Amino acid sequence: MEKHKKALDLLFLEVTGGDLNKNCSEHSKSFPIDVYNDDEKYVITAELPGLKYKEINIQYQDNYLEIEARKKQDENGLVLLRRERCYGVFRRSFFIEGIDEDSITANFRDGILIIEIKKARIK
């Protein structure tokens, strides 16, 4: 059996040209976002498929909004032959000033996070 596993490993190495259990790069530890703006607010949408809302943390401090998510690896007892999905901590940070900090709201549905932030009123 071990002989067959080694043969499969070598075959995958030849086809993929890399390590079967290679960790994700720092670039892939990010996630896609869109940022919108109008006269009253900013809206940030982020794709976070496969996560639950409780695995996402949003903080605003010193004019930076940080979105952090933690994705745990599935423990299914099977032998991994190829990994293309990433696990661990995913993080994005944005410089945003001139906002009403108390107005930050977030909704998460179907893997899409929507954050709305009202702009501060200028007096």
N, C-alpha and C positions, 0 to 999 in steps of 0.2 A: 504494500500500500504506500509506504513512504517513497518508494522508487517512482510510483506514478505521480505523486504530489510534486516531486522534484522535476519530473518531466513537464508537468503542466506549468510549474513556475518558470522554467526555462523558455517554454513556448510563449508565455505571456510576456516575458522580458524581451524576447525577440520581436514580438509584435508591437509592444508599447514603447520599447526603448528605455524603460525606466524601472524603478523599484516598485514592486507591487504594493507595498505598504507605505509609500512615500507620503509624508505629511503635506498638507496644503501650504502653499506659499502665503506670505503675509498679504499679498494683493488679493488672493482669493478668500482671505479672512475678513473681507469687507462685504458689502451688500449694495445693490443698486438703489438709488434714491432719485426723486425728482423734487425740486424746490420751486414753489409758486409764490407770487407776490401780487398784492393789489394795494389799494390805498389804505386799507384797514388791517390787513393781516398777512402773515406768512403761512404757507401750508407746505409741509414736508411729507412726502409719501415714501415709504421704504418697503421693499420686498423682503419678507422674512418667512419663506415657506417652511413648513414642518415644525414651527415653534409654537409655543403657547404663550399667552400674554404674560404669565407669571415668570417667564424666562427672559423677559425684556426689561431693561432698566433705562429710564430717561432722567437726565439731570441737567439743570441749567445753573452754571456758576461762572462768575467773572466773564460774562458775555459769551460764554461757550455753551452750546447745547450738545450734549453727548448722548448717543444712543448705543447701548451695549446689550448684546444678546448672548446667551450661553446655550449651545446645542450639544447635548450628550450623545455619545455613540451608542447605537443599539447593541445590546448584549443578547445575542440569540444562540450562542453556543456553536455556531457554524465556523468553518475554516474560511478565512478571508482570502480570496484569490485576486481581487482587484478593488481598489478604493478610488472613487472619483468624488464622493461626497466629503465635505469638510465638517469637522467637529471642533469644539472648543469655544473660544471667546471671539465674537465678531463685534467690531466697534467702528463708529463714525462720529466725527466731531465737527461742529460748524461754529464759526464766529458770527454771532447775531447780536447787534446792539440796538438800543432804542425800542425796546419791547416792554410790554406789560407782563412782568414775570408771573403774576398771579393768574394770568389768562391762559397759560399753557394747558392744552387738553390733548388727550391721546385716545384713539380708538383703534382696535385691532380686530380684523375680521378676514377670514380666508387667506391668511398669510400676508396681508397688507396692513402696515402700520400707517396711520394718518395722524399727524401732529399739527395742530393749529395754534398759532401764536399771534395775539393781537399786538399791533404796534402801539407804542406809548403815544398818548395825545400830547402834542406840543402846545404849550400855553403862551 
